[in-house]
Amino acid sequence: MGLRILFLSSEVAPFSKTGGLGDVAGALPWAFSARGHDVRVVTPLYRGVPRANLQLVGAPLTVELPVGTTEVRVFRAPAPGELLFLDAPELFDRDEYYGYPDDARRFAVFSMAALALAQRDGFWADVVHGNDWPTGLALLALKHGFAHTPLGKAKKVFTIHNLAYQGLFPKREVEALGIPWDQFSPSGVEFWDQLSFMKAALVSADLITTVSPTYAKEIQTPPFGAGLDGLLRHRGDVLHGILNGVDVKEWNPATDVFLPRQYTLTELAGRALCRKELIASCRIDAPVEGMPLFGVIGRMASQKGADLLQAALPKLLEQGASAIVLGAGDASVQRDWQGLAARFPRRLCVRVGFDNSLAHRIEAGSDFFLMPSRFEPCGLSQMYSLLYGSIPVVHGVGGLLDTVVDFKQPNGNGIVFTSPTPEALFGALVRAVELYRDRPAYTAVQARGMKRDFGWAASAAEYERLFTA
Ligand code: ADP
């Protein structure tokens, strides 16, 4: 029998996205509906979301917190399923999604309004599925305030998309948000005298998942646990890793509308054209004979290893490789990239900003895709690169290790290096150049990646198994 699933996410592609969370929330719920479940997705209505086709549903909700009362209107998106936006202009009608001084209130209101909406509509969910810290208070509220209501019977599921972002706030927010003080303890929502939304979820959930099997193990150890490895070990019996899938409606080189020419494994001519157009549109020189074009896409944050790239790439650029980098984020990472681009104006193109079209064209036009993340919960970009025939070069951690196999291994589809140092990355880049020069080997490795099935169906089935276990 189908389950009723209430799915909460602070980003839902294609409406709102800063990274992988948006991609997942834009696909996984619809994979649940495809399996016969009754799914409702609830998310904030930010300034950037196009409103033309949204439909107002019902009377506004009122969320009362000690810090203030908020009126929340509800809008429904036309497709692809039951997607509801919460409109509270004074909290969400802003350019960015995160990073404001009132974030605690913003996402508390989001969580409470989503539950109030389900309650108003009698949507008695079997599963409430929260994602990352912005939804943490929803699970806490279900466990406590809602405990004796029909909604309180739902299985409380929480997925960690990135443990590094925990939603930590000063302890005065405990009172401002109306959280009972007895929950502000190390076994509750306190993290070193601060309020932790992530902990609110981790101590309340019946089932905790994260987005790859390797990351599920790593976060139970101090180097990857971001201070929560003890709690995660304690909750180890309900913690599972399920690899993310790829939304092949959006990420498929045979149908991709952003590409100047679509292509497939058996008809790769279009890929050569994508490469040419990418180089031209980025106004750099093509690599010299025998040197590859490298692509990089990712948030500019220390997680993604930009410093490793900046240290390792110059020698290859000097030898005639070219590279295209797309990202947004930390100002200092941006500055360092721009400094390097100024040194290699014909070899290195750095684009700062969020550009979905360019992201697709980099996957389609580059020869290798570089992802030297220090840690990586799952990583979607390397999966896209496999499907698009840009061979991934990755640091062997988290989801990168679960998706990329070094080409020296049987069934290898990429290049994996094992320590996050410039020297190790440089070694991997040298191996990439060698592989690039061995055309039969390069095409065989490329073909293995393009043939992988990363569809969401298998992951959705695994979630379903745990929802009903
Ligand atoms: P993370 O979630 O840590 O940011 P993932 O690899 O899981 O990393 O997901 C990144 C997603 O965001 C991919 O879809 C990638 O194409 C996209 N993305 C990241 N930065 C940009 C950017 N500057 N412009 C366009 N898309 C981007």
Boltz pocket constraint, residues with backbone or C-beta under 6 A from the ligand:
constraints:
  - pocket:
      binder: B
      contacts: [[A, 18], [A, 19], [A, 20], [A, 21], [A, 23], [A, 297], [A, 298], [A, 299], [A, 326], [A, 327], [A, 328], [A, 351], [A, 353], [A, 354], [A, 355], [A, 356], [A, 359], [A, 378], [A, 379], [A, 380], [A, 381], [A, 382]]
      max_distance: 6.0
